[in-house]
Amino acid sequence: MKQYQDKYFKRAKKENYAARSVYKLKEMDKRFHIFAKGQTVLDLGAAPGSWTQFAGEKVGKSGRVLGVDIQTTRHTFPDNITFLQADVFSDSPELLEAMEPLVPFDVIISDMAPKTTGVKFADQANSLELCERAFEVALKYLKKGGNFAVKIFEGGEISDYRNLIRPYFGKIKNFKPHSSRAESKEIFIVALGFKGNDG
């Protein structure tokens, strides 16, 4: 499918980002201050890598970013970034080895989306399932006080998901970036101040 070439697409090419989606994360960070220098970050569903790139810029040389996706990327990254082609839900030895020196993570971000079917109910349900699985990863690997941001498709599931994660964070916000396409059904849930998983 030909990528929709709007101003963000052209800007991303000019600024050498892997995709236009970087500007969604930039907007989110500007609003909620998700990142800081020296942090460790896990990026779920990272390909083609623009969120991973931006996270690497924000945490600086003293920070570390691990981007994981079942798809690969042609993009090259600086030394503070590792990109791993793997299923983040698999607990494969390669994945655990890459995560081991970085856990617990200060920030976990997810731009994962299901393959859309065009059936609204099914797409929303599949998106919710990915968000629930991303939250399971956060419960396991997010540092106390850490931040979590996840993409979800708009629908009744958003309030259910917020209710699921609310007890674990100090603050939860819905966010629709200006750089999201007008016709896009995506929204981002930003959860700040992880309280820990005592369960």
matplotlib code that plots the C-alpha trace (Angstrom):
import matplotlib.pyplot as plt

x = [0.0, 1.4, 2.1, 0.0, 2.5, 1.4, 3.6, 4.6, 5.7, 7.8, 9.2, 10.2, 12.1, 13.9, 14.8, 15.9, 13.3, 12.1, 8.4, 5.9, 4.7, 7.7, 5.7, 3.0, 5.5, 7.2, 3.8, 3.2, 6.5, 6.1, 2.8, 3.6, 7.4, 7.7, 11.4, 14.5, 18.3, 19.9, 16.7, 16.2, 13.3, 11.5, 9.7, 7.1, 6.1, 9.1, 9.4, 10.3, 12.0, 11.0, 9.8, 13.0, 15.0, 13.3, 13.5, 17.2, 17.6, 15.7, 17.6, 20.9, 24.2, 23.9, 20.5, 19.5, 16.7, 15.6, 13.2, 11.4, 9.2, 8.3, 9.2, 12.7, 13.9, 16.3, 17.1, 20.5, 20.7, 23.3, 25.1, 22.6, 19.9, 19.4, 16.8, 15.7, 13.5, 11.6, 8.1, 8.1, 5.6, 7.6, 10.3, 12.8, 16.4, 17.6, 15.0, 15.6, 19.3, 18.8, 16.5, 18.5, 21.0, 18.2, 15.4, 13.5, 12.7, 12.0, 9.7, 7.7, 6.0, 3.8, 2.8, 1.6, -1.5, -3.3, -3.6, -6.9, -9.8, -12.1, -14.6, -14.7, -15.6, -12.9, -10.2, -11.1, -11.0, -7.7, -6.2, -7.5, -5.8, -2.5, -2.8, -3.6, -0.5, 1.6, 0.4, 1.4, 4.9, 4.8, 3.7, 6.7, 9.4, 8.5, 10.3, 8.3, 7.7, 8.0, 5.9, 3.8, 2.3, 0.2, -1.8, -5.4, -8.2, -11.1, -14.2, -15.9, -12.8, -10.9, -12.7, -12.4, -8.7, -8.3, -10.1, -7.7, -4.6, -5.8, -4.9, -1.3, -0.5, -0.6, -2.0, -3.7, -4.6, -6.0, -4.2, -4.9, -1.9, -2.3, -0.1, -2.5, -4.4, -7.9, -9.5, -7.4, -9.2, -6.1, -5.7, -2.9, -3.2, -0.4, 0.1, 2.5, 4.0, 3.9, 3.0, 4.5, 3.0, 2.5, 0.4]
y = [0.0, 3.4, 5.5, 8.6, 11.4, 14.3, 17.0, 14.7, 12.0, 14.5, 16.0, 12.6, 11.8, 15.2, 14.7, 11.1, 9.5, 6.0, 7.0, 9.9, 8.3, 9.9, 13.2, 11.5, 10.5, 13.9, 15.5, 13.1, 13.7, 17.5, 17.3, 14.6, 14.6, 10.8, 10.7, 11.9, 11.6, 8.3, 6.3, 2.7, 2.4, -0.6, 0.1, -2.6, -2.9, -0.8, -1.2, 0.7, 2.4, 6.1, 5.9, 4.0, 6.8, 9.6, 7.7, 7.3, 11.0, 11.8, 9.4, 10.4, 8.5, 7.6, 6.0, 2.8, 1.9, -1.6, -1.7, -5.0, -6.0, -9.2, -7.2, -6.0, -2.5, -1.2, 1.7, 2.0, 3.2, 4.8, 2.8, 3.5, 1.7, -2.0, -3.2, -6.8, -8.7, -10.9, -11.6, -9.5, -11.8, -15.0, -14.8, -16.1, -16.5, -13.8, -11.4, -12.1, -11.7, -8.3, -7.1, -8.4, -5.5, -2.9, -4.1, -2.7, -0.1, 3.5, 3.8, 1.3, 2.5, 0.6, 1.7, -1.9, -2.3, -5.4, -6.1, -4.4, -6.3, -3.4, -4.9, -2.2, -4.5, -7.0, -4.4, -2.8, -6.1, -7.1, -3.7, -4.1, -7.5, -6.1, -3.3, -5.8, -7.8, -4.7, -3.9, -7.4, -6.6, -3.3, -5.1, -7.4, -5.0, -1.4, 0.4, 1.9, 5.5, 4.6, 5.7, 3.7, 4.8, 2.6, 3.0, 1.7, 2.0, 4.2, 2.5, 1.4, -0.7, 2.4, 2.9, -0.8, -0.6, 2.5, 0.8, -2.2, -0.1, 2.7, 1.1, 0.8, 4.4, 7.8, 9.5, 8.3, 10.5, 9.9, 11.7, 12.3, 13.8, 16.5, 14.4, 11.5, 11.4, 12.8, 9.5, 7.5, 5.7, 5.5, 7.2, 6.9, 6.2, 7.7, 6.3, 8.1, 7.1, 3.3, 2.3, -1.2, -4.6, -6.0, -8.8]
z = [0.0, -1.0, 2.1, 2.3, 1.5, 3.7, 5.2, 8.1, 5.7, 3.8, 7.0, 8.3, 5.1, 5.3, 9.0, 8.4, 10.6, 9.6, 9.5, 10.0, 13.3, 15.1, 15.3, 17.3, 19.9, 19.8, 20.5, 23.4, 24.9, 24.6, 26.5, 29.1, 29.4, 29.0, 28.6, 30.4, 29.8, 30.9, 30.9, 29.6, 27.1, 25.6, 22.3, 21.4, 17.7, 16.9, 13.1, 11.0, 13.9, 14.1, 17.8, 18.6, 17.0, 18.9, 22.2, 21.6, 21.0, 24.2, 26.5, 25.1, 25.0, 28.7, 28.0, 26.2, 23.9, 22.9, 19.9, 19.2, 16.3, 14.4, 11.3, 10.5, 9.6, 7.0, 9.3, 11.1, 14.7, 16.9, 19.6, 22.4, 20.4, 19.8, 17.3, 17.6, 15.2, 17.6, 19.1, 22.2, 23.8, 23.2, 26.0, 23.5, 24.8, 22.4, 23.6, 27.3, 26.7, 25.1, 27.9, 30.8, 31.2, 30.8, 33.1, 34.8, 32.1, 32.9, 29.9, 27.8, 24.6, 22.2, 18.7, 17.9, 15.8, 14.5, 10.8, 10.1, 8.6, 7.9, 10.4, 13.1, 16.0, 15.1, 14.7, 18.0, 19.8, 18.2, 19.2, 22.7, 22.9, 21.9, 24.4, 27.2, 26.2, 26.2, 29.7, 30.8, 29.6, 31.5, 34.7, 34.4, 33.3, 34.1, 36.9, 39.8, 38.8, 35.2, 32.2, 29.7, 26.4, 24.2, 20.9, 20.9, 18.4, 19.4, 20.7, 24.0, 24.8, 25.8, 29.0, 29.8, 29.2, 31.3, 34.1, 33.8, 34.1, 36.4, 39.7, 38.6, 37.6, 39.2, 36.1, 32.9, 29.9, 26.5, 23.7, 20.0, 18.3, 15.6, 13.4, 13.4, 10.2, 10.4, 9.3, 11.8, 14.6, 16.8, 20.1, 22.6, 26.3, 28.4, 31.8, 34.1, 37.5, 37.7, 41.2, 40.9, 40.6, 44.1, 42.7]

ax = plt.figure().add_subplot(projection="3d")
ax.plot(x, y, z, "-o")
ax.set_aspect("equal")
plt.show()
